[in-house]
């Protein structure tokens, strides 16, 4: 297919100092959960993006010295020559596809605890670690320390040249060291590095000049910089000082990578932040500098991308999450294959991997992070190895992905769904507050399946074991999902709770089915992700009085990993939801809920007409168990294999269900099965 000429502007080359990007698609530095510990895994992941058409592909934050050690969180390093070898591996693979490789040199400052190196962190002053409340403080930098920092930056930049990088960053945002020097809140120094605006930008200026002098003949110099000040709050943009700083530094680097102070907005989930959310913040930047500008905005629409450029806001379309959801996004736009784009849903599951210290994963792209260790490619899949016919039972995220991937392999697939619509849990969850974009998970797969003549889809088809045995399929994949429990069993209560067998006990399945509920409502959340919060929002918005009770210290405690927790709790409080933390619901008599403190065990009664339980789920695995109960019956019916996947096997997040469906399809008719079917990167002894 030919490219739509409307999008030609996206494929224009752009010069960045001494190098030229082949197009305007720029994968900005983003974390991977791989870091220096997994160089092969990381290099293969970045290579896929370069292959997919990104003009620039950057590393994650890359430490310049052991005094900037973020362990146990994975990060890149350029501390010594051994690191050069690891980084060169990534660069070689990115260059293989004609893309530029960028490295984001990083010094963390007082927010970093140096738990591995045990070095003392350096900062503009002595501050407690402000990110994870580690009980350490930084050392206030003196002039000697500043000279050392500048030397470490130059040394790392020269190593970057040895590794072959094309773009080298000075990282002056996101709450790290250089942003503290820039900040009028953090920087209270009385020497030439503090006080006036000219003094506060001095170190950043020196770092840019040092880096450019060291490597500017070979590499472009980029600066990552915040467009708003540290005093910015929701609904108010404070950019006066940032404008002045940018004006003073505007011509020094070769590229400006612009973001904002509030990471929960820059990296905000789609529950709270929509596409191109930074437009109001960055409008002034191109008016001040003639150098190329890149920013992010979870761009998924080619029309929005073109609009950003034609408005004069940016020169490059920056992306982290969209490049994860679909590494081939540029290539698909280039070839007019818009229906094949896996649009990012903004769930931030990718970020949760890094925040847990494990390789990133993606709800839309189950191959993310598996490029090297399992050999999975997002656009290629091995062809079938037999003429076996496959039945997939259940068309939720796991079943849809299994059917799609099996169809691509060339199998004859029948997909049977008990309900009258495809999508399973996603079809109903995407109707909850803030989750509309999650529908992309099923829309993409439904669209792909409709194009394949080797896949038959049957709705309103609830199958029994006898039905399956009689159909004559060779292989069966059971993806029948799960149901929320209504007995209170979950993390805190390991046995059914007294009074939860009554008629005024409701589950998320009931609320999503719009079963009538009267208030006041006590919602007990022992799930700790998004479901409790979005149901509380839905019920409160319907006019009910809602009290959310959770054993955790905050609402949606796990969503700290997806940068949603603060916005979640703020929204509920603003809506008037009453929140009780460190409490459980330990009983219900139909009129009153028994609320118990998890620390003291003391209880009190609270009036409630209904209890909504967001606790554990039960796998709907009856069909699987019936089919596998008598192996001889299976053999007699010609069924070689029965597998259960997704929530039917073990309830989890949507990303886990999609992954399970993809893996089942990849491994069908192969010997690549089992818990250790992927390669591990090991320290050689």
N, C-alpha and C positions, 0 to 999 in steps of 0.2 A: 504494500500500500504506500501511496505517496503522502508526504507531509502536507498538512493544511498550511497554506502560505501565511495564515494569521500568526503562526507560531515560529516563522522564520527568525524573528528577532531573538528567540531563545537560543538559537544555534549559531549566533554570530561569535567569532573569536573576540576575546578581550585581553588587552595587554595589562600585565601587572608588573610594573618595573621592568626587570630584564627578562621576564618570562611571559608567555602568552597561553591563556587557557583556550581550549578549542571551542568552548561554548560557555553559556551562562549558568550552568548547573553546578552548584558548589556545595559539596558535602562538608559542612562546617565541622570543626572538632567536636566529637561527642564520645562519651564514655562507652565502654564495651563490656566491662566486667572481665576482661581478659588480661589486659595490661602486659607488663614485662614477663609474667609467668607463662603466657601462652602465645609466643610470637608466631607460631605456625597457624594456630587457630585464627589469630587476629589478621595476619597477612592474607589468608584465604578469604576472610569476610570482606576486607577492604578491596581485594581484587575483584570480587563479584560486582561491587559498585562501579569500579572503573570499567569493567566489561559492559555494564549496563548503561554506560554513556555519560557518567558524571565527569565534568571537565576538570574538577579539582576534588581530591579526596584527602582529608586530613586525619591526623592521629587524634587520640584523646589527649587529656592533659599529660604533659611529658615533663617529669621532674628534672631539674637541672643539677640537683645536689642532694645528698642524703639528709640534709637538714630540712628537706621538704619531702617528707615520707608520710603517705596517707594510708599505710597499712592498717587494717586488713583489706582496705578497699583497693581494687586493682587499678593501676595507673601505668603509663609508659615511663621509661627512664632513658636519659642520656648522660649517665654519670661517668662512663668510662668507655674504652674501646670495645669491650664485649657488647655493650649496648648498641654500638654502631652496627655490629653484625645483625642483631635482631631487627633494628629499624631498617636496615638495608634490604632485608627480606621483603618487608612491606613495600618499600619504594620500588623495588624491581618489579613486583607484581602489578602495582598501580601503573608504572610506566609502560608495561607490556601492552596496555590498551590505550595508550596515548593521552592519559590524564596526568595532571600535575599532582605532586605529592606535597602536602603541607604538614608541618610539625608545630604543635602548640607548646612552646617552652613555658614552664610553669614553676612558680615559687609560691608555696601556700601561705607562709606567714603564721600568725598566731592561731589561726583556726585549725592547724595541723598538729597532732600530738606526737608524731615521730615514734610510734610504738615499736616499730621494727628497728630503726637505726639508733634509738635512744639519744639522739642528738637534741640539743636545745633549739627550739624554733626561734626565728628572728622576725621582729615586726617593728612597726613605726614606734611602738611603745610596748610595755609589758601588759599583755592582755590574757585573760583566761581563754582556753579553747572554746570557741563560740558555736561550734556546729554540733558536737555530740556530747558536750558537757564533760569531756575528759578532764580529770583533776590536775591539769598542768597549766602553766603560763609561759608566754613567750618572753624572750629577752629583748629589751629595747635596743635597737641598732645604734651603734655609734658610727663615726666616720669610717673607721677601719672596716666595720661590718658592711657598710654600704659599698666600699671599694671591693670587698670580697664578693658581694652579690653580683656586682657588675662584671667581675672576672668570671664568675661561674656561668653567667649568661653568655658571655663571649665564648667560653670553652665549649659549652653545649651547642652553641650555634655553629662553631667550627666542626664539631662532630656531626651535626646535621648535614653539613656540606659533604663530609666524608661518606655519609649514608646515602647521599644523592638527592636530598630533598630540594624542592623548588621554591617553597615558601616557608619562611621562618617567622614565628609569632613572638611578639611581646604581649604578655597576657596581663591586662590591667583592669579586670572586672571580676564579677562573681564573688566578691567578698574576700579575695585573696590579697596578698601583701601589697601589690602596687595600688590596688583600689583603696587600701587603707591610707597610703600616702596621699592620694588624691582627695580624700574625704575631709571635709571641714569638721565632721563629727568625730572621726577617729584620730586625725592628725592634729595634735596640740603641741607639736614641737616648737621650740623657740630658736632653732638654728636655721640655716639656709634651706632646709628641707621641710620647714613647717611655717604656718602662719598665712602669708599672702598666697594668692592663687599661683603666682609665678614660682614661689618656693615649693608649693605642694606638687606642682607638675614637674619639678626639676628632675627627680629620679626617673620618671617615665621618659622624659626627654633624653636623659643620659643613656638609658637602656636602649631606646630606639637608635640613637646616634652610634652607640657602641656596636650594636648588632649590625647596623648597616655598614659601618666601617669594616667590620670583620668579614661579612659574607655578602654584602650588597652587590658586589660585582657578579655574583653567581646566583643569588637567591633574591626573591622578592621579600620585603619585610612587611608583615601584617601586624596590626594592633587590634586586639579585641578590647572593646571600650563600651561603657554604658552610656546610653543616650539620656538617662534621667539621673537625678541626684539621689543621695541616700535618704532624703527627707520625703521622697515621693510616697503617696498613699493612694489607695484605691479611689479613682475619680479625680485625682489631682496629679498633674505632671510637673515636677520641679526640674527644669532643664537649663536654667539660667547659667549656672556655673559650668555645666557640661558644654554648652555652646561656646563659652569663653575658652575653656580648655581645648576644645576641638579647634577653635580658631587659632590658638597659639601653636598647636602641633600639626595643623592640617596638612602641610606639605611634606612632613618628615617621612612617614611610612609610604609604602607603595599601595597599600590597601587598608581600608577600615572595615573591621568585622564588628557590627554594632548590635548590641543587645540592651537589656534593661536590668535594673537592680533587682526587681521582684522576680525571682526564679519561678515562683508558682504561677506567674503569668507568662513569662517568656517560654516556659516549658509546661504551661498549664494544660491540664486534661480537658478533653472536649466537654466534660460536664460543666466547666466554668469558662473556658476560653475557646473562641472560634478562630477560623482561619484568618491570617493577616492581622493579628491582634496588635502588632507593634506599630502599625502605620502611623497612628497619632503621635507616637514617641519619636520616630526617626525622620519626620518630614523636613526638619531643618538641616540634616547632615549634608545632603548634596548641595545645599546653598552655600556651604562653608568650604567644602573641599572639592577639588577637581579629581581627586584620586578615586579609584573604583571603591564601591561600597557594597557590602553584602549584609543581609540580615535574615532572620528566620521568621516563620509565621505558620508553621505546619501547612505549607503550601501543597495542596493536592489538585487544585484546578488549574489547568494550563491558561485559562482566561485570566484568572487572578494573577498568575505569574507575569503574563504579558502586561497587565494593567500596572503592576508594581514598577516595571521598567519604563513604560510609556509615561507614567506620572512623574518620572524623574526621581523616584525614591531610592532605587538601587540599580546597580549594574549587574549583580549576580543574584540568582535565586538560591538562597541558603536553605539547607535542609539537614536535619538529623533524622527525626522520626519518619518522614516520608521516604527517605533513602533506605530505611530499615524495612518498612512495610513492603516497598517495591524497589529493589536495587536497580531494576531496569526501567524505572519511570522515565528518564530522558529518552531512551531508545524507543519506548512505546509511543511517546509523544511524537518523536521524529518520524516514525513509520505509520502514524495514524491509527495505532491500535489502542484507542482510548478505552474500549470495553475490557481490555486485558489488564488494565491498571488495578493493582491492589491498593486502594486508598487507605492511608493511615486513619484509624478510628480515634486516635487521641486517648487511648486507655492508659498509656504510660507504663505498660507492662515491661517495655524495653528498659526503662529507667530503673525499674525495681530489681532487675538483674544486677546492675552495677551497685545499687545500694545494699544488696545482699552479698556482694563479692563473688558473683557467679556470672558466666557468660550471658549476654543479653539474649532474650527471646522476644517473640513478637506474636501477637494474636493473629494478624493477617498473614504473616510469612513464617510458616513452620520450619523453614530451612535456615532461618537466621541463627547463626552461632554453630550450625552443623556443617558448614561448608568443608572444613578440613577433617573434623573428627569422624563424621559419618559419610563424607563425600557427597553431600546433597547439594544440588544446584537449584536455584529458585525457578529456572525456566526449562530445565531438562530433567527427564525422568526415564529410567530404563524401560524398554518395551517388555511386554508380557513374555513369560516363558512357557506358557501352556495355553490351551484352548478352554480352560475351565471357565464355567459361568459362575458369576458371583452375585449373591443376594446381600444387599445392605438393608438392615431393618432399623429404621429410625433416621429422620432427616433433620436432626439438629446440627450443630457445628461439626461434631465428629463424623456423623454419617454423611453430611454433604461433602466434607473434604475427602473422606475415603472414596466416595463415589466419583468425585471430580478427578482425583489422582489415578484411580483405577481405570477410569475412562481414558485418560491420557496415555496410560500404559497400553491401551488397546483391548482390555477385557470387555466382554459382554456383561453389562451390569444392570441389575434391577434394583431400584431404590424404592422401598415401601415405607410410607409414613402413616401412622395411625390417625393423625389429625387432618384437618381440611386445608392446612397451610404448611409450607415448608419453613424450617428454621428452628424448630424446637425452642429451647429456652431463650435464644436470642430474639426470636420473633415476638416474645412477650416482654422480655426485659428492655428492649429498645423503646418501648412505649412509656417507660418510667422517666421521671424528671431528669433531664440532662443526658440521657443515653441514646438519643436519636441516631447519632452517627455510628453507633455500634451495629446498626442494621447493615452497614457495608460488609460485615463479615459474611452474612448469608446472601446478600444481593450479588456480590462478586461470584460466589460459588453457584448460585442458581443460574446466573447468566451463562457461566461457562458450561454447566451441565446441559442447558437447553441447546447448545450448539453441537453437542456430540450425539451422533446417531446410534452409538453403541450403548447408550444409557436410556433405560425406560424408567419413568417415574410414576408411581401410583400413590395418590392421596386417599385419605379416609379408608385406609387398609390396615386394620389391626390384625396381625397375624398370630396364630397359635402355633405351638410346636408341631401339631399335626399338619397344619398348612405348610410349614417350612419343609417338613420331611417329604411331603407329597409333591413338591414343585420340581424336583430334579436338578437342583443347583449343586455344584461341586464344592463351593465354599460359601460360608455364611459369616457376615460381619454384623454383630448385634450392637447397635448404638442407641439403646432405648432410654438413655438419660437417667434422671433421678427425680426424687420428690423431697421437698422439705419436711422434716419431722415435726410432729405436733405434740411431742411428749417432753420437750425441754432438754433432751440429751444432746450434749455437745462437748465443749472443752471443760466447762465448769461442772455441770451436772452429768455424771456418768450413768445415772439411772433415771427412769421417768419421775417427773415432779408431781407431787400431790396436787390434785385438782385440775391437771391439764388434760384430763379426759373429757371435759365438759364441752358444751356446744358453743361457748363463746371464746374458744381458742382458735386462732387463725394463724395461717402460715403465709409466707410470700406468695405461694401458689394461689391462695385465696384472694389476696389483695390484687395480684396481677390479673385475676379473673373477674375483678370488680364485684366480689361478694360483698353484700351490705354489712357494714360495721358501724356500730354505735359507740359513742364516746361517753366518758373519757377513756382513752386507750393507753395501755402500758405496752410499749414495744421493747421486748427483751432481745438485745443484740449480743450474741456470743459467737458471731461470725467474724466481726472486726474488719470487714472490707467495706464495699460500697452499699450492699443491699439494705442494711439496717437504716442507713442515712437516707437513701432515696425513698424508701417506704415511709419513713417518718415525714419527709417532705411532702409526699403525695397525700398522706392522711391529714396532715396539718392544713394543706392547701384546700382540702375538701371541707374544712370547717370544724374538724374534730380537735379536741384538746389532747395533745400527745405528750407522753413522758417517755423518753428513751432511757432505758436502764442497761448498763453494760458493766461486766466485771473488769474491763480495762480502765486505764487512767484517762483515756480520751475516746471520743467517738471515732469509729473506723480506724482503729489504732494501726492496722497493717497498711493503711493508705498513706502513711508517712513515706513508704517506699515508692509511691506513685506521685508524690508531691501534691497530694490532695487533702491531707488531713486538716490543715489549718483552714482552708477555704470551706471544707465540709462542715466543720463545727461552727464556723462563723455564720454560714448560711442558716443552719438550724437555729442558732440563737437569735438571729435577726427575724426569723419566721415565728418565733415564740415557742419553739419546742423546748420543753423542760428536760434537762439532762441530769441524770444521776450516774456518776462514775463510781467504780470500785464497789458496785452493788450487784446482787443477783435477784431474780424473782424466784422465790423458793416455795411458793404456794399460791393458790387461787381458790376462793370459795364461791365465785360467781358474782360477787359484788366488790370484793377487796383483794388486792394483790399483796402478798407478803414480800416485803423488800428487806434483804439481808446484806449487811456490810461484810465484804469478803475478809476484812482484817479482824474485826471484833466479834463477828458472829451475831451481833445484836440485830433484832428485826423490828419492823413496824409495819402497820397496815396502810395501804394507800387505795383510795376509791378507784375502782376501774370497772367499766362495763365490758371490756374486751381485752384480751391479751394477744399480741401478735408476736410470734416466736420466730426469730431469725437465728436458727441454731444449726444443727447438722442436717445432712440429707441422707436419704436411703437410696442406694442404687436400685434402679428398676431392672434387676438381673434375673427375674423369674424365667423369661424365655431362654436365656442362655443356660441356666441351670437345668431346665427341663430338656433342652436339646443335648446337653452333655452328660445327662444322668446315666444313659445306657449307650455306651460306645457301639455296641453291636447293632443297635437300631440305626445309628448314623451310617455305619458302613453299608448296611443293607439298602439304605436310601441313596447311596452314591455320594454322600457328603464326606469330603476328605478333611475339612477343617472348619471349626467354629471358633470364632474369636469375639470377645466382648471388649469394647473400647470406650474411652471417654467417661462421662459421668456414670454410665452403666457399670463400668468396672471400678472406678474410684472417683467420686465427685470432686471436682476441682474448678479452676478458673476456665474461662472460655478458651484462652490460649492453650491450655493443656488438652482440651477436647480436640481442637483443630490439629494440634501436634499428633495426638493419638490417631486421628483419622489418616493423617498423612503417612505416619510411620507404618500403619497397617497396610496401606496401599503399596508403599515402597518395598516392604518386606514380603509381600505375598509371593509365593512360589520361589522364594530364595532361601539361602541358608543364613542370611544376615539377620538373625534374631537373637534375643537374649539381652540381659542387662549390660553386657560388656561388649557390645557390637560396635563401639566407637573407639577410635584411637585416643590415647592420653599422652599429653606432653609430660615428660619425666625429666627430673634432674639426673644427668649422667654421673654415676659414681665410678 
